[in-house]
């Protein structure tokens, strides 16, 4: 027998809130880089590509004076800061910025930079590099752009691995995009190792801690709920992976939504339990907005399902840290 509605006639809904969720250390660093640059220099601050893949975050920064462009040639000659996004950029971008004497701030996530350094080391050691990732994603474009054309081959699926014809199977290495599905990536790596037993693996897994932790949290919640909401933008790789992980792990229906206005209520009729998580670039304020939207329709009780505790921190780019120190010294 279903639970009775509350005094207002709203049906009960148990919400299981995944933890960890939302902003990771790399996103915090990237967003803080733009906000600190705005505070120190005033608007405008130019940002090449979306600083992180979240519409709410991008729109909030636009309102504060950030100007987003896709390419550097959209930026006029300026002394204003020019920020590179958290996803990383090809080497040609900072080179072109230097030619135009831009004051460039690199907000690339340090875990993405780690993959760049790995690829460069493999290249110097004469290895052909396989990049596991999604074509067209800015992180993939940035990673492939660290090396000359032809040095790196992109694979997206196990089928891609089966058709690989490397120049020398004994001189292969692989790196991965940091925001992939752990399960998909594991399958592709297994296929690479089966076909090319001598392939060199990363010293430490390239999929970032935040991607891993958020996927594991969803795996724990997905079998317990009738539906799951992933808060995140449709162009966010790690958010899309959370939706896929939920559906693969026992959740009948998972929605990826930017804001509460994007919820498809017609797919949620009759639910009694709901999971909520957020991609690594989605702010907590939108999670609260989603919970409030459900509370308007249901008698909501919220239980946080906790996984690992995250304590990762990345400092701001060096130029901003030095300016902060200088301003502190001047104030003394």
N, C-alpha and C positions, 0 to 999 in steps of 0.2 A: 504494500500500500504506500503510495507516494506521500512524502511529508506534506503537512498542511501549510497553506500560505500564511504569511504573517498578518498582523492586524490591518495593514494597508492593502492586503490582497496580493502582495508580491510573492511569487514562489521562492522557495529557498534555493540558494546556490552556494556550494562550497568551492572556494577559490584556493587552489594550490599555487603559491607564488614561488617560482624557482629562484634559488640562490646558489651560486652567484648569477647575476644578470647585468645587463647594461654596460655602462662605460668601462673600458679596460684602461690600463696605464698608458698605452700608446695613444688612445683617443683623448684622454685627459691632457696629455702633453701637447697634442696637436691643437686642440681647442684653446688651451691656455696660452700657447704661442701666439695665436691670432689676437686673443683678448689682451695679452700683455703688450704686444706691439701697438695695439690701438691705444692702450693707456699711456705708453711711453712717447709715442710719436703723434697720436691723434689720427683721425681718418684723413685720407683713405689708407687702408692696408690692402694690397693686392694679394689674391690667393689663386695659384694655378691649380685648377680642378677643385672639386668640392673637398674641403679640408678633411672631412669624413663623409661617408655615405649616409647622411641623415638629413631630411628636408627641414625638420624642426631646427636642428643645429645651424644649418646653413642660413635659413631665413633669420634666425636670431642674430647671427653675426652680420648679416647684411644690414639689419636695422641699426647696428652699432657702428657701421662705416666700412665693413669689409666689402671689397669688390672682387667677385669671382670671375675668372677667365679660364678658357680651355687652353690657350696657348700664349706664350710670352709676347707675340707680336700684337696682341690686343692691348698691351700695356703701353701707354705713352712714356716718353723719356721722363723719369721721375727719380726723386730721392726717397720716395716712400718705400717702406718695407715690401718685399715680395716674398710670399711664403709658399713653399712646396708642400703638397699635401702629405698626409700620413701614409699614403699608399706607396710612396717612393716615385722617383722619376728616372728616365734614362739619363745617362751621363751627359748627353748633348744639352740637356736643359740647364744645369748649372753653368756649363761652358758658355752657352749663349747669354745667360744672365750676366756672367762676368764681362763678356764683350760689351754689353750695354751699361756696364758699371752700376748694375742694380745692387741694392742692399738686400741680399738674399738670406732668408731664414729657412733652414731645412727642418721641416716638421715630420720627416719620415720616421715611422715607428722604428725604434732600435732593433726590434726583432725582424723587421723587413731588411734593415741594413745588414743584419747578420747573414741573411741569405745572399745578399749582394756580395759580401766579402767571401763567403764560401764559394760562390760561382767564380770569382776572380782567382781564388787559389787553385781551383780545379783547372782553370784555363791556363794558368802559368805552369801547371804540371803536365800540360799536354793532353788533358782529358776532354773528351766530347761530353757535353752536359745535357742531361734530360731534365726539363722543367715540368713538373706535374702541376697543372693549373687550368684556369678557364680562359680561353681566348678572348681578347678584348678587354679584360679587366685591367684597370690601371696598374695594379700591383704587378701583374704579369708583364705588361708593357715596360714598366720600370726595371724589372729584373732582367728581362731579355736585352734591354737597352744598356746594360752595364758592359756588354761585350760586343765584339764585332759581329756583323751578320753571319749566320751559319755556325756560330760557336755553340749555340743552344737550340735544342729541339723541344717544342711543346707537345706534351701528350695530355689528353683530357680523359681518356677511358682505357680500359683493358684492351679493347679492340685496337686502339692506337698503338699500344705496346706490341701487339702481335705483328704489326706491319713495319716496325722499325728496322731500318737497315743501317746500322752505325758503320763509320769508317773503320773502326778497330774495336771489336767487342771487348778487348782486354783493357781498353783505356776509356772507360765510361764512368760517369758519376751522375747522381741525381740530386736535385733540390726541389722544394715544393713551395707553392703559394701558402701563406700562413693561415688562410681562412677556409680551408677545405673541410669537407666531411671526413672525419677520422676513418670511418668504415670504408668509404670509397677509396681514400688514399691508401689504406692498408691493402686493399685488393690490387691496386695498380702497382704498388711497391712489390708485392708478392709476384706479380706477373713479370716485372722487370728482373727480379732476382732469379726467377725460374729460367728466363731466357738468357740472362747475362749474369752468371754466378759471380763473376769478378767485379761487378759494378760497385763503385764506392758510395757508401751511404753518408749522410750528414753525421757529424760527431754527436749532435743532439738534434732530436726531431725538430723539423722546421715549422710544423703546425703550432701556432702560438698557444701559450698557456690558457689564454682567455677563451679562445675557440674551443679548446679541449674541455675546459671546465663547464662552459655553458652547454655544450652538447651532452656531457655526462649528466648534468642536472636535468635536462629535458628527458633523457633516457629513463631517469628515475621516476619522473612524474607522468610521462605519456601513458603508461598502461593503467593509471589510476583515474583518468579523466575522460569525460565524454567529448571534450573539445579542448583545443589549446590555441591561445593567442600569442603570436610572436610580434612584439613591438619592434618595428624596424622598417626601413625603406626598401622598396623593391630592387634597387640597385646595390643593396648591401649584401655582399657574398656571404658573410658569416650569419646574417639573419635568415637568408634563404636556406642555408644549410640547417638551421634550427627547425624550420618548418618541415624539411625533408626527414630529419631525424625523428621528429615527433610522429610522423605518419608511419615510419618504418618500425617504430617501437610500440605499436599498439594503440595509438590515438586515432580514432575514426575520422576526425576532421581537425585540420590545423589551418589557421588563417595568419597571413603576414599583413600587418596593418601599420601605416604611418601614424595615424591619429585615430581617436575614437570614431570620428565621422566615417572612417573607412570600414567599420565592422559590418559584415554581412549577417544581419540578425536572422534572416530567413534560414540560414544553415544551422542556427543554434536553438531551434525550437525543441523544448523538452529536455534540455540538458540539466543535470543536477550537480555535475562537478566540472570545473573549468581549470585548466592550467594557464598560467601567464608567465612569459619570460620576455627578455629583451636582448636584441643583438648588441654587440660590443660598442656600437656607435649610437645607440638609442638612449636618450636621457631619462632619468627616473621620473621627471615631471610628467612625461607622456604615459608611463606606466600607471601613475596615480590617476591621470585623466581616464585611462581605460577602466580602471577599477571603479571610478565614480560613475562611468557610463553604465556598467553592469549593476551598480548599486541603485541606480534610478529605476531599474526594471526588475531587480531581484532582491530578496533579503539575503545579503551577502555575508558570509563568514570567511575570513582569510586565514590560511595557515601557510607559514613560510617553510618550504622544504629545503633545508640547508645542505650544501655539499661542502667543498673545500673553502677555506677562508683565503682570500687573495690579499697580498700585501705588496705587490709589485709597484715600484715607483720609478719613473724616468725623469731626470732633470730637464729643464728647458734648454733650448739651443744656447751654446756658449755665449754668443753675442748678447743675448738678453740677460743672462746671468751676470755678465760683466757690467752691463748698464745698471742692473739692480744694485750691484755692489758699489758702483761709483755714486749712485744717487744716495745710498745709505751713508757713504763716507762724507758726501757733501752736506748731508743733513746733521751730521754730528758736530 
